[in-house]
Structures are given as structure tokens and as C-alpha cells.
Amino acid sequence: MNDVSIVIPAYNAEHTLRECLQAATTLESTSEVEVIVVNDGSTDSTSEVASSFPGVRVIEIRHGGAARATNIGIQAAQYDIVVLVDADAVLENDWLEKIIPSFDDSSVAAVSGYVVTANSSIIGKLMGYDVESRLDRVPMDTDHLSTMNTACRRAALFEVGLLNEELKVGYDVDLSRRLKAAGYRLLLRKDVTCRHYWRDSLKGYLWQQYIYAYYRMELARRFRKPHDQVTGLGMVLQVPLTIALLLASCLGSLASPLAPLLLLLLPFIHLPQTASLLRRRKDACVLMLPLLFAIRDLCWVWAAMSWGIRRVTRIRVSRPKPVRLPGEHSVEESLVTPKSK
């Protein structure tokens, strides 16, 4: 029961995969452990890096996204416990030994470890510090686990239908909610850690946030719930608040040229979090957080508007077309023709 399959989906992960595999292949464990890397159509040396580790099974597939690659790895796994690990995550040596006993409770479907920031760049550290501060507020019994470093019952994953391959991101939220709906418990173990490398560039960070916000809108529509214990309601409300400030700035400019200055309020939204992180981290780069997150808020608004426009376009009903049947009068069929993305 305690034998483990570690599944690592990897796409262009040559810079972090070696460290990830060095950790995954040397974990302290009394269980049988297999390591599977699913190379998701990488165009760099990801395949070569993975193949250089003896005993690591490498599955080569065409690029189809992390959810699909993870599902293929889960289906290929031989053991009852499947550990999902991102290719830019590094498990601490005692990760398995601390996690596995949680599965003695049959109601537990998944157990995740705490995430520690591995970056040295400003952007990467701010992303990581933000996630750590949110995880600090999450109880052990939670409603959302990331697939970054999470052990799961393989049978439970198959029971709920594995990861949703339609989602580029947010598939962990989707999976968590389906597991909870099936009656399972999800545990966050803060005494178990992995180090994670976040995006280092501003461009990469903003693109990630755009995609994140876009699919959050889709998840909110599907589950009728926009927030959870990791992404709280306060974060979600930043989108309508930013929209309100943008509208006030644009409409107010008709009456006063100073109205656009209202946008300067955006960074102030993040001052409480900045002060809290500065006390905890004592890292001067935290002072950049209000500006970075103000830009992030604008990115989230852009994503929400894009999702809304695409959603309205997709559900548009086409004009009914007359169909004449042999020997009968013409009739009309109402056709709903959703546009493909």
C-alpha cells in the first residue's frame, strides 16, 4: 500500500529538472519508489536530462499541456500512491517519510507539503513570498491542494476522473473540488517542505498571471465559487475593485484632469501585505511588491475581460436556418453553434 510512483510532467524544464530528479531519486523511504518523467514535447534537453538518471522511466509524448502529461503519468504508474511533482520543485529528503503515514486514514485522498521559495531574483522571490504568506493561513484540512508536491491515492484520482485536460492552469483547483465533492479529505502538511523555482522574468510572471486569472473565471463559472482557502475572497475582489478604479479614472477625467490619479491607489491596496512580509522576511525587495501587484491587478482585469468576451461569443445562438424536407413544408431548427477557441 505504501509503495510510491513519483510522476513529474516536464516541458522545457532543462534548467530545473536535474535538481528535481536528484531529490526525487534519493528520498529517504522504506517503500518501493518509481520515478516517471513525462516529457511533454519539450524542445530543449529535458529528455536528455531525464534519461541521464538510471532507473528513471521517461515517457515521450507530443506537447499537450501539464494536465494531460500528468494524467499519462498517473495511468502509467504501478503503485497505489502517486506523488505529483512539478519539474521546478525540489522535495526535501524526508518528504516521503513524513507524508505517507497520513494515508493511514482512508478518508484522505491527497496530502501536500509546504512550499519554500528557491529563487534569488526579485520577481521570483515576490511570487514565492506571496504564496508562502497565503499557505500560512491555510488550515491542515483544506479545500485546495496544488499539484506541485502532492501525494494522492491513485484510486481516488481515477474515481473522480483524473485531471481536467481542458484547463491549461487551475486543474489543481478543479481536481481538489471534485475530490472534496466525493467526500475525501485534503491535507496540507506544513512540517513537510519542498523548494520551488518561480518565474524570474516580469514578462513570464505577467503571462502566467493572465492565464491564471483567465481560467479562474472558468472555474468560478463551473463551480459557482470564485475563491478557496488558498486564493481567498480578498484576492478575488481585487478584480472588481481595479475595474471600479479604472472606470472612475476614465469617467472622472471628463470632469477633472486629475481623475486618472485615482489609479495611484492601486498599489496602496497591497500595503498591509507588504508590511507583513517585510516584518517576516526583512528583505528590501518586498518594497517592490505594491507596484508589481498593481500591475498584476491590471493583468487580472485584462484576463477577466477577455474571458467574458470569449464566453459571450461562444454561447451566441446562430440564426435559425430553414430546412425543407421532401414532401413537407419548410421547418426551422434552432442551432446553437459555439465558436471554437
HELIX and SHEET records of a PDB file:
HELIX    1   1 GLU A   14  ALA A   24  1                                  11    
HELIX    2   2 THR A   46  SER A   51  1                                   6    
HELIX    3   3 ALA A   66  ALA A   76  1                                  11    
HELIX    4   4 TRP A   95  ILE A   99  1                                   5    
HELIX    5   5 ILE A  100  ASP A  104  5                                   5    
HELIX    6   6 ILE A  122  LEU A  135  1                                  14    
HELIX    7   7 ARG A  154  VAL A  160  1                                   7    
HELIX    8   8 TYR A  171  ALA A  181  1                                  11    
HELIX    9   9 LEU A  202  PHE A  223  1                                  22    
HELIX   10  10 LEU A  233  VAL A  236  1                                   4    
HELIX   11  11 GLN A  238  GLY A  252  1                                  15    
HELIX   12  12 ALA A  259  LEU A  265  5                                   7    
HELIX   13  13 PRO A  267  HIS A  270  5                                   4    
HELIX   14  14 LEU A  271  ARG A  281  1                                  11    
HELIX   15  15 ALA A  284  MET A  288  5                                   5    
HELIX   16  16 LEU A  289  ARG A  314  1                                  26    
SHEET    1   A 8 ARG A  57  ILE A  61  0                                        
SHEET    2   A 8 VAL A  33  ASP A  40  1                                        
SHEET    3   A 8 VAL A   4  ALA A  10  1                                        
SHEET    4   A 8 ILE A  81  VAL A  85  1                                        
SHEET    5   A 8 ASN A 149  ARG A 153 -1                                        
SHEET    6   A 8 VAL A 108  THR A 117 -1                                        
SHEET    7   A 8 ARG A 185  HIS A 196  1                                        
SHEET    8   A 8 ALA A  89  LEU A  91 -1                                        
SHEET    1   B 8 ARG A  57  ILE A  61  0                                        
SHEET    2   B 8 VAL A  33  ASP A  40  1                                        
SHEET    3   B 8 VAL A   4  ALA A  10  1                                        
SHEET    4   B 8 ILE A  81  VAL A  85  1                                        
SHEET    5   B 8 ASN A 149  ARG A 153 -1                                        
SHEET    6   B 8 VAL A 108  THR A 117 -1                                        
SHEET    7   B 8 ARG A 185  HIS A 196  1                                        
SHEET    8   B 8 ASP A 141  THR A 142 -1                                        
SHEET    1   C 2 LYS A 321  ARG A 324  0                                        
SHEET    2   C 2 SER A 330  GLU A 333 -1                                        
END                                                                             
